[in-house]
Amino acid sequence: MQDSLFTLLQNSIIPNQCIICHKLHASNLCSDCLSKIPHKPNIWIHKYTQQKSLFAPKIHTNIQPNLVEGKLMSILTCTPFNDPIIRKSIHYLKYKNIPQIAEPLGAIMLRTLTQHIRLKSNIILCPIPLHPKRLQFRKYNQSLLLAQYLSDKLKLPLYLDLQRIRNTPQQMRIKDRRDRIENVIASFEAYSRAPKNSTIIIIDDVTTTLSTIQEAAKALSKQGFNDIHALILAH
């Protein structure tokens, strides 16, 4: 209660402003700065899939090398992480206690998803979870906020029974690619079975080596999910 009163008082004295241009804006990322984030989607499709990918490439989509291992059938990313606006926005979302940035960032994901997704029924969204200790420290899960935004807009259910069972060091702090991959091995466990004929889309904010979402997909596959995809904000 004391924290919420402090936040309310702080917001009434110091109005929200865009983290980029510093104009007043409720979500801390104004529409002008949001529009400068490049629309450069990437798609990975599993080489050995026997069905059409959930995501259909468009003229402006960058086709990445085929996935040849793992349980993910396809991966769609929205924008490059090296863009300074998206990099700063994700940093503020995760580490500066500004969860409201999830809404404009979610809008980027919504645009990319609706442009590329093939019509299909029984789609479920699954946010990458935080370990309980990290969630206790951060107070919210940024991937869940993004997934909730998409769920609300598209009227899709959420799968919240994927859990992170190892409190691994943050991927962003690990420079070596091999160390990043090894860091997340066996980090997840899913606790409920896949609904019949369901398609699940893993939701996350950033991927570099694809290792986190691949490990999450392994855990989901053990509960009967076999049509597994991922939508990531930045790569």
RODO-361309 format. One record per residue (C-alpha): x, y, z. Coordinates in nm, 2 decimals, decimal comma. Example, Ala and Ser with C-alpha at 12.3 -4.5 7.8 and 13.67 -1.06 7.14 Angstrom:
# residues 2
       c1       c2       c3
     1,23    -0,45     0,78
     1,37    -0,11     0,71
This chain:
# residues 235
       c1       c2       c3
     0,00     0,00     0,00
     0,28     0,24     0,09
     0,46     0,16    -0,24
     0,15     0,23    -0,44
     0,08     0,56    -0,27
     0,44     0,66    -0,33
     0,41     0,57    -0,70
     0,09     0,77    -0,73
     0,24     1,07    -0,55
     0,56     1,05    -0,77
     0,36     1,03    -1,09
     0,15     1,33    -0,99
     0,46     1,54    -0,92
     0,68     1,41    -1,20
     0,47     1,34    -1,52
     0,58     1,05    -1,74
     0,80     1,15    -2,03
     0,94     0,97    -2,33
     1,27     0,80    -2,25
     1,41     0,90    -2,59
     1,30     1,25    -2,67
     1,17     1,35    -2,32
     0,83     1,47    -2,44
     0,55     1,41    -2,19
     0,39     1,07    -2,26
     0,20     0,82    -2,05
     0,38     0,51    -2,17
     0,73     0,66    -2,16
     0,77     0,59    -2,53
     0,60     0,84    -2,76
     0,45     0,76    -3,10
     0,72     0,97    -3,29
     1,01     0,77    -3,13
     0,81     0,44    -3,16
     0,78     0,50    -3,54
     1,16     0,53    -3,57
     1,21     0,17    -3,46
     1,29    -0,02    -3,78
     1,04    -0,28    -3,91
     1,29    -0,56    -4,00
     1,14    -0,90    -3,92
     1,34    -1,22    -3,93
     1,20    -1,57    -3,98
     1,36    -1,91    -3,90
     1,18    -2,22    -4,02
     1,26    -2,58    -3,92
     1,41    -2,76    -4,21
     1,24    -3,09    -4,13
     0,88    -2,97    -4,06
     0,62    -3,16    -4,25
     0,37    -2,87    -4,25
     0,35    -2,51    -4,35
     0,51    -2,28    -4,10
     0,28    -2,08    -3,88
     0,46    -1,77    -4,00
     0,45    -1,68    -4,37
     0,75    -1,46    -4,50
     0,67    -1,13    -4,66
     0,86    -0,92    -4,91
     1,04    -0,73    -4,64
     1,11    -1,04    -4,42
     1,47    -1,15    -4,38
     1,48    -1,53    -4,41
     1,74    -1,68    -4,18
     1,91    -2,02    -4,22
     1,68    -2,32    -4,15
     1,66    -2,46    -3,80
     1,79    -2,81    -3,81
     1,77    -2,90    -3,44
     1,54    -2,84    -3,15
     1,16    -2,84    -3,10
     1,08    -2,50    -3,25
     0,90    -2,51    -3,58
     0,95    -2,15    -3,65
     1,07    -1,82    -3,50
     0,96    -1,47    -3,59
     1,15    -1,16    -3,46
     1,03    -0,80    -3,51
     1,33    -0,56    -3,50
     1,71    -0,56    -3,46
     1,83    -0,53    -3,10
     2,12    -0,30    -3,21
     1,87    -0,02    -3,29
     1,94     0,24    -3,01
     1,57     0,31    -2,94
     1,47    -0,05    -2,90
     1,78    -0,13    -2,70
     1,71     0,15    -2,46
     1,34     0,08    -2,44
     1,39    -0,29    -2,35
     1,66    -0,18    -2,09
     1,41     0,05    -1,93
     1,13    -0,21    -1,94
     1,35    -0,47    -1,77
     1,58    -0,28    -1,54
     1,43     0,07    -1,48
     1,09    -0,03    -1,34
     0,89     0,12    -1,63
     0,64    -0,16    -1,71
     0,42     0,07    -1,91
     0,67     0,06    -2,20
     0,54    -0,29    -2,26
     0,23    -0,15    -2,43
     0,40     0,03    -2,72
     0,66    -0,25    -2,75
     0,37    -0,50    -2,76
     0,22    -0,30    -3,04
     0,53    -0,36    -3,25
     0,49    -0,74    -3,18
     0,12    -0,72    -3,27
     0,19    -0,56    -3,60
     0,46    -0,81    -3,70
     0,26    -1,11    -3,58
    -0,06    -1,01    -3,77
     0,14    -0,94    -4,09
     0,30    -1,28    -4,08
     0,07    -1,53    -3,91
    -0,13    -1,79    -4,11
    -0,49    -1,84    -4,00
    -0,50    -2,12    -3,75
    -0,72    -2,22    -3,46
    -0,63    -2,32    -3,10
    -0,34    -2,08    -3,06
    -0,19    -2,03    -2,71
     0,06    -1,77    -2,60
     0,34    -1,87    -2,36
     0,56    -1,60    -2,20
     0,92    -1,69    -2,10
     0,91    -1,70    -1,72
     1,15    -1,54    -1,47
     1,29    -1,75    -1,19
     1,08    -1,67    -0,87
     1,38    -1,50    -0,70
     1,43    -1,27    -1,00
     1,06    -1,20    -1,02
     1,05    -1,11    -0,65
     1,33    -0,86    -0,72
     1,19    -0,71    -1,04
     0,82    -0,73    -0,93
     0,70    -0,81    -1,28
     0,79    -1,03    -1,58
     0,84    -0,82    -1,90
     0,77    -1,12    -2,12
     0,44    -1,18    -1,95
     0,34    -0,81    -1,99
     0,41    -0,84    -2,37
     0,21    -1,17    -2,39
    -0,08    -1,01    -2,19
    -0,09    -0,72    -2,44
    -0,11    -0,97    -2,73
    -0,36    -1,19    -2,55
    -0,59    -0,89    -2,49
    -0,57    -0,76    -2,85
    -0,61    -1,10    -3,02
    -0,83    -1,28    -2,76
    -0,58    -1,56    -2,72
    -0,53    -1,77    -2,40
    -0,21    -1,77    -2,21
    -0,02    -2,08    -2,09
     0,14    -1,99    -1,76
     0,25    -2,34    -1,65
     0,60    -2,30    -1,79
     0,84    -2,24    -1,50
     1,21    -2,15    -1,48
     1,36    -2,40    -1,24
     1,72    -2,28    -1,24
     1,81    -1,92    -1,13
     2,08    -1,87    -1,40
     2,29    -1,56    -1,46
     2,13    -1,31    -1,69
     2,20    -1,38    -2,06
     2,28    -1,01    -2,13
     2,58    -1,03    -1,90
     2,73    -1,33    -2,07
     2,94    -1,24    -2,37
     3,05    -1,58    -2,50
     2,80    -1,75    -2,73
     2,88    -2,10    -2,60
     2,85    -1,99    -2,24
     2,51    -1,84    -2,32
     2,39    -2,16    -2,47
     2,52    -2,37    -2,17
     2,37    -2,12    -1,92
     2,01    -2,20    -2,00
     2,03    -2,58    -2,05
     1,75    -2,76    -1,85
     1,63    -2,43    -1,71
     1,26    -2,48    -1,77
     0,98    -2,72    -1,68
     0,62    -2,73    -1,79
     0,35    -2,85    -1,55
     0,04    -2,91    -1,76
    -0,05    -3,10    -2,07
    -0,10    -2,95    -2,41
    -0,46    -2,90    -2,51
    -0,56    -3,12    -2,81
    -0,45    -2,99    -3,15
    -0,31    -2,67    -3,00
    -0,04    -2,44    -3,14
     0,18    -2,26    -2,89
     0,38    -1,94    -2,94
     0,66    -1,86    -2,70
     0,68    -1,48    -2,63
     1,00    -1,31    -2,52
     1,17    -0,97    -2,55
     1,52    -1,05    -2,68
     1,70    -1,34    -2,83
     2,06    -1,36    -2,94
     2,16    -1,73    -2,97
     1,80    -1,86    -2,97
     1,90    -2,08    -2,68
     1,65    -1,97    -2,42
     1,35    -2,02    -2,64
     1,48    -2,36    -2,76
     1,52    -2,48    -2,40
     1,16    -2,35    -2,33
     1,04    -2,54    -2,63
     1,20    -2,86    -2,50
     1,01    -2,83    -2,18
     0,68    -2,77    -2,36
     0,74    -3,07    -2,59
     0,76    -3,30    -2,28
     0,40    -3,20    -2,20
     0,27    -3,29    -2,55
     0,32    -2,97    -2,74
     0,45    -3,04    -3,08
     0,35    -2,74    -3,28
     0,58    -2,49    -3,11
     0,68    -2,14    -3,24
     0,83    -1,82    -3,10
     0,76    -1,45    -3,14
     1,04    -1,23    -3,01
     1,05    -0,85    -3,00
     1,42    -0,80    -3,09
     1,71    -1,01    -3,22
